[in-house]
């Protein structure tokens, strides 16, 4: 049995996998290319992983495509990234449709160039009825900003008399975040041998399993992805309980 089949047929497979796709620039530098070539190859890697995820019956895949801090990169690189985003949205529509993948986005989408906003909205509309998997792009995304906006929203509701302070629990906060349509990630993968969360889904990954790999993102393939999932499936998730308590519930 292949890794894909083992994962696809297992009740232990994660429902939601989040990925920090890191290492495009270093991959390009290592090969003597300009950084934009690394980002283009990063799109190819995402296509492969999205397809692998759909084939393994992973229901949700959320990827860190462009952070709010990435706007501070050199203007030429940001311009290239936005251009790659627009062209890849057009090119990848067939992959999304063939695999019945719905595209969603989280983050400050209004900060994106208008052509990016237009292409993103168009592809999300065209894939809205796909129900096999949801691929969510975190674009111009920062988790602290997301949490700040959620707190402000709830504070305004309290000030307007629409809710009480006591009504604000974890579920209410979760519903006020960008990710209100997603379950929390079961597994967070970061490539390129970095051991940081980088302001990504800070609230949502409270109980996620973490997996770090030295592979640079353009080199991260389907088998690497399946190895990460297999590692997750072999772990015991206790959520604060003891091993004995978990076993008594199974």
C-alpha positions as CSV (number, residue, x, y, z in Angstrom):
1,X,0.0,0.0,0.0
2,X,1.4,3.4,-0.9
3,X,1.6,6.3,1.6
4,X,-1.2,8.1,-0.3
5,X,-3.5,5.1,0.0
6,X,-2.6,4.6,3.7
7,X,-3.5,8.2,4.5
8,X,-6.6,8.2,2.3
9,X,-8.0,5.1,4.0
10,X,-7.1,6.1,7.6
11,X,-9.5,7.7,10.1
12,X,-6.4,9.2,11.7
13,X,-5.6,11.5,8.7
14,X,-5.7,15.2,9.5
15,X,-8.8,17.1,8.4
16,X,-6.9,20.4,8.0
17,X,-3.2,20.9,7.1
18,X,-1.6,24.3,7.2
19,X,1.7,25.1,5.6
20,X,4.4,27.8,5.8
21,X,5.9,27.6,2.3
22,X,9.4,28.8,3.0
23,X,12.6,28.7,1.0
24,X,11.8,30.0,-2.5
25,X,14.5,32.7,-2.4
26,X,17.2,30.4,-1.0
27,X,16.3,27.7,-3.6
28,X,16.8,30.3,-6.4
29,X,20.1,31.6,-4.9
30,X,21.4,28.1,-4.5
31,X,20.9,27.4,-8.2
32,X,22.1,30.8,-9.3
33,X,18.7,32.1,-10.3
34,X,16.9,35.4,-9.5
35,X,14.4,35.2,-6.6
36,X,11.4,35.4,-8.9
37,X,12.3,32.0,-10.4
38,X,12.2,30.5,-7.0
39,X,8.7,31.9,-6.5
40,X,7.6,30.5,-9.9
41,X,8.9,27.1,-8.9
42,X,7.1,27.5,-5.5
43,X,3.8,27.8,-7.5
44,X,4.6,24.4,-9.1
45,X,5.2,22.9,-5.7
46,X,1.9,24.3,-4.4
47,X,0.1,22.7,-7.4
48,X,1.7,19.4,-6.6
49,X,0.9,19.5,-2.9
50,X,-2.7,20.7,-3.5
51,X,-3.3,17.8,-5.9
52,X,-1.6,15.4,-3.4
53,X,-3.8,16.7,-0.6
54,X,-7.0,16.2,-2.6
55,X,-5.9,12.7,-3.7
56,X,-5.3,11.8,0.0
57,X,-8.8,13.1,1.0
58,X,-7.5,16.0,3.1
59,X,-10.4,18.3,3.5
60,X,-8.7,21.6,4.1
61,X,-5.3,22.9,3.0
62,X,-4.3,26.4,4.1
63,X,-1.0,28.0,2.9
64,X,1.0,31.1,3.8
65,X,1.3,32.7,0.4
66,X,2.2,36.3,1.3
67,X,2.5,37.8,4.7
68,X,1.6,41.3,5.7
69,X,5.4,41.7,6.5
70,X,6.3,40.7,3.0
71,X,5.2,44.1,1.7
72,X,8.5,45.3,3.2
73,X,10.6,43.3,0.7
74,X,12.2,45.0,-2.3
75,X,9.6,46.6,-4.5
76,X,10.8,44.6,-7.6
77,X,10.3,41.3,-5.7
78,X,6.9,42.3,-4.4
79,X,5.9,43.4,-8.0
80,X,7.1,40.0,-9.3
81,X,5.2,38.1,-6.6
82,X,2.0,39.9,-7.4
83,X,2.5,39.2,-11.1
84,X,3.1,35.5,-10.4
85,X,0.0,35.5,-8.2
86,X,-2.2,36.8,-11.0
87,X,-0.8,34.5,-13.7
88,X,-0.9,31.4,-11.5
89,X,-4.6,32.0,-10.5
90,X,-5.5,31.9,-14.2
91,X,-3.3,28.9,-15.0
92,X,-4.3,26.8,-12.0
93,X,-8.1,27.0,-12.5
94,X,-8.1,23.7,-14.4
95,X,-6.2,22.0,-11.6
96,X,-8.7,23.3,-9.1
97,X,-11.7,22.2,-11.2
98,X,-10.3,18.8,-12.0
99,X,-9.7,18.1,-8.3
100,X,-13.0,19.7,-7.2
101,X,-11.0,22.2,-5.0
102,X,-12.7,25.3,-3.8
103,X,-10.4,28.4,-3.5
104,X,-10.7,30.8,-0.6
105,X,-8.5,33.5,0.8
106,X,-7.8,35.1,4.2
107,X,-6.0,38.3,5.0
108,X,-6.2,42.0,4.0
109,X,-7.3,41.4,0.4
110,X,-8.0,45.1,-0.2
111,X,-4.2,45.8,0.1
112,X,-3.6,43.6,-3.0
113,X,-3.3,45.3,-6.4
114,X,-6.7,45.6,-8.1
115,X,-5.8,43.1,-10.8
116,X,-5.0,40.5,-8.1
117,X,-8.2,41.2,-6.3
118,X,-10.2,40.8,-9.5
119,X,-8.5,37.5,-10.5
120,X,-8.8,36.1,-7.0
121,X,-12.5,37.0,-6.8
122,X,-13.1,35.4,-10.2
123,X,-11.4,32.1,-9.4
124,X,-13.1,31.9,-6.0
125,X,-16.5,32.4,-7.7
126,X,-15.8,29.8,-10.4
127,X,-14.8,27.2,-7.8
128,X,-17.3,28.0,-5.1
129,X,-19.3,24.8,-5.7
130,X,-16.3,22.5,-5.5
131,X,-16.8,20.4,-2.4
132,X,-13.9,17.8,-2.3
133,X,-11.3,20.1,-0.7
134,X,-10.9,23.8,0.3
135,X,-7.6,25.5,-0.5
136,X,-7.1,28.7,1.4
137,X,-4.5,31.2,0.5
138,X,-3.2,33.5,3.3
139,X,-2.5,36.7,1.4
140,X,-1.3,39.9,3.0
141,X,-2.0,38.0,6.1
142,X,-0.7,38.6,9.7
143,X,-2.2,36.8,12.7
144,X,-1.7,39.6,15.2
145,X,-3.6,42.0,12.9
146,X,-6.3,39.3,12.5
147,X,-6.7,39.0,16.3
148,X,-6.6,42.8,16.7
149,X,-9.4,43.2,14.2
150,X,-11.5,40.5,15.9
151,X,-11.0,42.1,19.3
152,X,-12.1,45.5,17.9
153,X,-15.1,43.9,16.3
154,X,-16.3,42.3,19.5
155,X,-15.6,45.5,21.5
156,X,-17.8,47.5,19.1
157,X,-20.6,44.9,19.6
158,X,-20.3,45.2,23.4
159,X,-20.3,49.0,23.1
160,X,-23.4,48.9,20.9
161,X,-25.2,46.6,23.4
162,X,-25.3,43.8,20.9
163,X,-23.5,41.3,23.2
164,X,-22.2,41.2,26.8
165,X,-18.6,40.8,27.9
166,X,-19.5,37.5,29.4
167,X,-20.8,36.1,26.1
168,X,-17.3,36.3,24.6
169,X,-15.8,32.8,24.8
170,X,-13.3,30.9,22.6
171,X,-16.0,30.0,20.0
172,X,-17.1,33.6,19.6
173,X,-13.5,34.7,19.2
174,X,-12.9,32.0,16.6
175,X,-15.9,33.1,14.6
176,X,-14.6,36.7,14.6
177,X,-11.4,35.7,12.8
178,X,-10.7,35.4,9.1
179,X,-10.8,31.6,9.4
180,X,-14.4,31.4,10.7
181,X,-15.2,29.0,7.8
182,X,-12.4,26.6,8.7
183,X,-11.7,24.1,11.5
184,X,-8.4,24.6,13.4
185,X,-5.4,23.0,11.7
186,X,-4.5,19.6,12.9
187,X,-1.0,19.8,11.4
188,X,1.3,22.7,10.6
189,X,4.2,22.1,8.3
190,X,7.1,24.5,7.8
191,X,9.7,23.9,5.1
192,X,13.4,25.2,4.8
193,X,14.7,24.2,8.2
194,X,13.3,27.2,10.0
195,X,11.7,26.8,13.4
196,X,9.4,29.8,13.6
197,X,5.6,30.4,13.3
198,X,6.1,33.8,11.7
199,X,2.8,35.4,12.8
200,X,0.8,32.6,11.1
201,X,-2.6,31.3,12.5
202,X,-1.4,32.0,16.1
203,X,-4.9,31.5,17.7
204,X,-5.8,28.6,15.4
205,X,-2.7,26.4,16.0
206,X,-3.0,26.2,19.8
207,X,-3.3,22.4,19.6
208,X,-1.8,21.7,16.2
209,X,1.0,19.2,15.7
210,X,4.1,20.9,14.3
211,X,6.3,19.4,11.6
212,X,9.6,21.0,10.4
213,X,11.6,19.9,7.4
214,X,14.9,21.0,5.9
215,X,13.5,20.8,2.4
216,X,13.2,24.1,0.6
217,X,9.6,24.7,-0.6
218,X,10.2,24.2,-4.4
219,X,11.8,20.8,-3.5
220,X,8.9,19.7,-1.2
221,X,7.0,17.1,-3.1
222,X,4.0,14.8,-2.6
223,X,6.0,12.1,-0.9
224,X,7.5,14.6,1.6
225,X,4.0,15.8,2.2
226,X,2.8,12.3,2.9
227,X,5.7,11.7,5.2
228,X,4.7,14.7,7.2
229,X,1.1,13.4,7.5
230,X,2.3,10.0,8.4
231,X,4.4,11.5,11.2
232,X,1.2,13.3,12.4
233,X,-0.8,10.1,12.3
234,X,1.8,8.3,14.5
235,X,1.5,10.9,17.2
236,X,-0.8,10.9,20.2
237,X,-2.8,14.0,20.6
238,X,-3.8,14.5,24.2
239,X,-5.2,18.0,24.4
240,X,-4.1,18.3,28.0
241,X,-5.3,14.9,29.0
242,X,-3.1,11.9,30.0
243,X,-2.4,8.9,27.8
244,X,-4.6,6.8,30.0
245,X,-7.6,9.2,29.6
246,X,-7.2,9.2,25.8
247,X,-7.1,5.4,25.7
248,X,-10.2,5.1,27.9
249,X,-12.1,7.3,25.4
250,X,-11.1,5.3,22.3
